[in-house]
């Protein structure tokens, strides 16, 4: 099964190769981040712990990303993006290799925190590098090209890793992704241009940027929406099985979700530079609606259709939210993608915790109810966000 990313922005073979490397790096990063979702039961059994505690590994990872994203973005602004990305990918590989090798839950936590630290700087560097390669009017398409890796991860990486983990053991899945991340670190060093550090562009001070109302609203939208999304998605396996999907077919549901994300990505790439606000409103509305359908009693077929449409919505959201952040603070350098990355992971961490607590006292469908309600709140925040920031230069 293959999926497509948006055609690379014009700018020559070197730009296309660099964007392809960034897409693959995003693919590996998101696969490594999300892979425990499909392997909760096996990891829990092997580490002698519960599914909810393994779900909290996703949350602990996200907490590190949320806390470290902005400080690490500021630190990495002093480095050329080529070397920053290479270092992050190698660190990512080490964290996943350690996770694959351990028999201890405590060591597993340390390994996931190390990988989360690498992830904290990854998206600000990757998105900033992509946007710097193209003219400003193509920034949305370049961002969509990078987030093609997210679509590939959900369409192929997570389902393939889940299938490999089911057939051969979860450790092989994480060892494999560690090897891929190490290889991509080498490719990043070879293919990205030797550009000066982004700090040379003298972006607006971070404290000033964070006081702007559009920036605050975009950040709040991202956090609330991701909180709703990951409250349900982190525990998609029990939600699906409770609705009648066989455990052996969960990987197929994840595959359908990921392939649908390719359509969402294509739509985001086409609309992010032309109709960014209507596209974002539509994606958030679709997220709320599909989670509402998933929460209601119904047939397995209805659930699968709703999951597919959920995949379309989520496939578009990383690009559209990053584009909204850059519009809110066009003079902030890599701070805008760094802030969005932090808020994504505030939502991921909170979603894992909220879902874990709810799963102890309620049926799995309650997680989708909570997700739909939070997505509705995010929709209100999008509607309140000004179309442009008069404080930006």
Secondary structure, DSSP 8 states (H G I E B T S, - for coil): ---------SS-HHHHHHHHHHHHHHHHHHHHHHGGGGGHHHHHHHTTS-HHHHHHHHHHHHHHHHHHHHHHHHHHTTS-HHHHHHHHHHHHHHHHHHHHH---HHHHHHHHHHHHHHHHHHHHHHHHHHHHTS-GGGHHHHHHHHHHHHHHIIIIIHHHHHHHHHHH-HHHHHHHHHHHHHHHHHHHHHHS-----GGGG----HHHHHT-HHHHHHHHHHHHHHHHHHHHHTTHHHHHHHTT--GGGHHHHHHHHHHHHHHHHHHHHHHTTTSHHHHHHHHHHHHHHHHHHHHS---HHHHHHHHHHHHHHHHHHHHHHHHHHHHHTTTSTTHHHHHHHHHHHHHHHHHHHHHHHHHHHS-THHHHHHHHHHHHHHHHHHHHS-SS-TT--
